[in-house]
Amino acid sequence: MNWVYLLSPALDRRFLAAADAATRAVIDEHGEYLDGLRERGTLVLAGRCWDGPYGIVILEAPDREAAEALMAGDPSVVAGIQRAELFEFDIPYPPVTAGGR
C-alpha cells in the first residue's frame, strides 16, 4: 500500500534562510532519514514546495500502523520542526522510468 504524509511547514527558501544551526542539523537528519527509506525501498517519492505550504513524502508500507511509525520516526517530526498528516495514497500515474513509459 502507498501512503503520503504531508509535512508543514515546508522547508522552503524562507524557512531555510531563517533556520539556526540546530534546526539545520535536524533538517540534515531529515534528509538522511529519507535517504535511508529510499535505500530500503520504502520511499517512493519525496519533495517540497519551494513557495508553498507542504513537504510531501510518499511511502510503501503494509498498513497504517507501519506508515505511522515511519512518519513518526522522521527527525523533523520528532523535533517538532514539522507537523505531519498521513493519508492512504493511490498512484494511478506512477513515474515514468528511464527506458519507457
Short mmCIF file of the C-alpha atoms (twelve columns), coordinates in Angstrom:
data_MODEL
# 
_entry.id   MODEL 
# 
loop_
_atom_site.group_PDB 
_atom_site.id 
_atom_site.type_symbol 
_atom_site.label_atom_id 
_atom_site.label_alt_id 
_atom_site.label_comp_id 
_atom_site.label_asym_id 
_atom_site.label_seq_id 
_atom_site.Cartn_x 
_atom_site.Cartn_y 
_atom_site.Cartn_z 
_atom_site.pdbx_PDB_model_num 
ATOM 1   C CA . MET A 1   0.000  0.000  0.000   1 
ATOM 2   C CA . ASN A 2   1.061  3.557  -0.608  1 
ATOM 3   C CA . TRP A 3   0.842  6.336  1.923   1 
ATOM 4   C CA . VAL A 4   1.553  10.040 1.768   1 
ATOM 5   C CA . TYR A 5   2.478  12.219 4.663   1 
ATOM 6   C CA . LEU A 6   2.220  15.938 4.284   1 
ATOM 7   C CA . LEU A 7   4.722  17.966 6.271   1 
ATOM 8   C CA . SER A 8   4.151  21.551 7.259   1 
ATOM 9   C CA . PRO A 9   5.626  23.990 7.179   1 
ATOM 10  C CA . ALA A 10  7.539  23.178 4.029   1 
ATOM 11  C CA . LEU A 11  11.295 23.514 4.372   1 
ATOM 12  C CA . ASP A 12  11.100 26.251 1.752   1 
ATOM 13  C CA . ARG A 13  13.528 29.052 0.955   1 
ATOM 14  C CA . ARG A 14  12.151 31.369 3.638   1 
ATOM 15  C CA . PHE A 15  12.246 28.640 6.293   1 
ATOM 16  C CA . LEU A 16  15.808 27.644 5.401   1 
ATOM 17  C CA . ALA A 17  17.009 31.261 5.389   1 
ATOM 18  C CA . ALA A 18  15.726 31.731 8.944   1 
ATOM 19  C CA . ALA A 19  16.927 28.367 10.307  1 
ATOM 20  C CA . ASP A 20  19.518 28.366 13.071  1 
ATOM 21  C CA . ALA A 21  22.312 25.790 13.338  1 
ATOM 22  C CA . ALA A 22  20.279 23.374 15.488  1 
ATOM 23  C CA . THR A 23  17.359 23.477 13.053  1 
ATOM 24  C CA . ARG A 24  19.695 22.954 10.108  1 
ATOM 25  C CA . ALA A 25  21.142 19.887 11.857  1 
ATOM 26  C CA . VAL A 26  17.634 18.418 12.172  1 
ATOM 27  C CA . ILE A 27  16.956 19.222 8.516   1 
ATOM 28  C CA . ASP A 28  20.121 17.303 7.603   1 
ATOM 29  C CA . GLU A 29  18.923 14.362 9.741   1 
ATOM 30  C CA . HIS A 30  15.557 14.529 7.950   1 
ATOM 31  C CA . GLY A 31  17.345 14.202 4.594   1 
ATOM 32  C CA . GLU A 32  19.441 11.300 5.867   1 
ATOM 33  C CA . TYR A 33  16.279 9.607  7.149   1 
ATOM 34  C CA . LEU A 34  14.643 9.909  3.732   1 
ATOM 35  C CA . ASP A 35  17.824 8.592  2.090   1 
ATOM 36  C CA . GLY A 36  17.632 5.571  4.397   1 
ATOM 37  C CA . LEU A 37  13.999 4.952  3.476   1 
ATOM 38  C CA . ARG A 38  14.944 5.132  -0.200  1 
ATOM 39  C CA . GLU A 39  17.798 2.651  0.286   1 
ATOM 40  C CA . ARG A 40  15.375 0.235  1.993   1 
ATOM 41  C CA . GLY A 41  12.919 0.556  -0.896  1 
ATOM 42  C CA . THR A 42  10.257 2.171  1.285   1 
ATOM 43  C CA . LEU A 43  10.382 5.701  -0.124  1 
ATOM 44  C CA . VAL A 44  8.513  6.213  -3.396  1 
ATOM 45  C CA . LEU A 45  8.972  9.976  -3.708  1 
ATOM 46  C CA . ALA A 46  9.697  12.997 -1.542  1 
ATOM 47  C CA . GLY A 47  9.861  16.704 -2.216  1 
ATOM 48  C CA . ARG A 48  8.836  20.144 -1.071  1 
ATOM 49  C CA . CYS A 49  7.050  23.199 -2.273  1 
ATOM 50  C CA . TRP A 50  9.625  25.981 -2.607  1 
ATOM 51  C CA . ASP A 51  6.962  28.617 -2.127  1 
ATOM 52  C CA . GLY A 52  4.062  26.672 -0.679  1 
ATOM 53  C CA . PRO A 53  2.860  25.053 2.491   1 
ATOM 54  C CA . TYR A 54  3.931  21.402 2.266   1 
ATOM 55  C CA . GLY A 55  6.652  18.850 2.067   1 
ATOM 56  C CA . ILE A 56  5.426  15.545 0.639   1 
ATOM 57  C CA . VAL A 57  6.680  12.042 1.410   1 
ATOM 58  C CA . ILE A 58  5.170  9.033  -0.388  1 
ATOM 59  C CA . LEU A 59  5.882  5.644  1.156   1 
ATOM 60  C CA . GLU A 60  5.173  1.990  0.647   1 
ATOM 61  C CA . ALA A 61  4.059  0.294  3.868   1 
ATOM 62  C CA . PRO A 62  1.914  -2.765 4.514   1 
ATOM 63  C CA . ASP A 63  -0.596 -0.953 6.738   1 
ATOM 64  C CA . ARG A 64  -1.412 2.310  8.504   1 
ATOM 65  C CA . GLU A 65  0.431  1.318  11.668  1 
ATOM 66  C CA . ALA A 66  3.683  0.760  9.760   1 
ATOM 67  C CA . ALA A 67  3.262  4.007  7.813   1 
ATOM 68  C CA . GLU A 68  2.542  5.930  11.014  1 
ATOM 69  C CA . ALA A 69  5.694  4.514  12.586  1 
ATOM 70  C CA . LEU A 70  7.769  5.642  9.604   1 
ATOM 71  C CA . MET A 71  6.219  9.104  9.704   1 
ATOM 72  C CA . ALA A 72  6.666  9.384  13.484  1 
ATOM 73  C CA . GLY A 73  10.346 8.458  13.126  1 
ATOM 74  C CA . ASP A 74  11.104 11.351 10.779  1 
ATOM 75  C CA . PRO A 75  13.579 13.588 12.658  1 
ATOM 76  C CA . SER A 76  11.814 16.800 11.616  1 
ATOM 77  C CA . VAL A 77  8.592  15.436 13.147  1 
ATOM 78  C CA . VAL A 78  10.351 14.121 16.269  1 
ATOM 79  C CA . ALA A 79  11.960 17.532 16.820  1 
ATOM 80  C CA . GLY A 80  8.669  19.369 16.275  1 
ATOM 81  C CA . ILE A 81  10.036 21.375 13.355  1 
ATOM 82  C CA . GLN A 82  7.326  19.981 11.088  1 
ATOM 83  C CA . ARG A 83  3.826  18.622 11.698  1 
ATOM 84  C CA . ALA A 84  2.756  15.584 9.692   1 
ATOM 85  C CA . GLU A 85  -0.560 14.209 8.461   1 
ATOM 86  C CA . LEU A 86  -0.855 10.718 6.996   1 
ATOM 87  C CA . PHE A 87  -3.205 9.594  4.225   1 
ATOM 88  C CA . GLU A 88  -3.607 6.394  2.236   1 
ATOM 89  C CA . PHE A 89  -2.476 7.286  -1.262  1 
ATOM 90  C CA . ASP A 90  -3.288 5.894  -4.704  1 
ATOM 91  C CA . ILE A 91  -0.797 6.260  -7.557  1 
ATOM 92  C CA . PRO A 92  -2.769 5.757  -10.788 1 
ATOM 93  C CA . TYR A 93  0.002  7.522  -12.746 1 
ATOM 94  C CA . PRO A 94  3.362  6.242  -11.493 1 
ATOM 95  C CA . PRO A 95  6.594  7.964  -12.520 1 
ATOM 96  C CA . VAL A 96  7.918  7.076  -15.940 1 
ATOM 97  C CA . THR A 97  11.096 5.029  -15.632 1 
ATOM 98  C CA . ALA A 98  14.209 5.652  -17.689 1 
ATOM 99  C CA . GLY A 99  13.659 3.284  -20.618 1 
ATOM 100 C CA . GLY A 100 9.997  3.555  -21.279 1 
ATOM 101 C CA . ARG A 101 6.538  4.636  -20.366 1 
# 
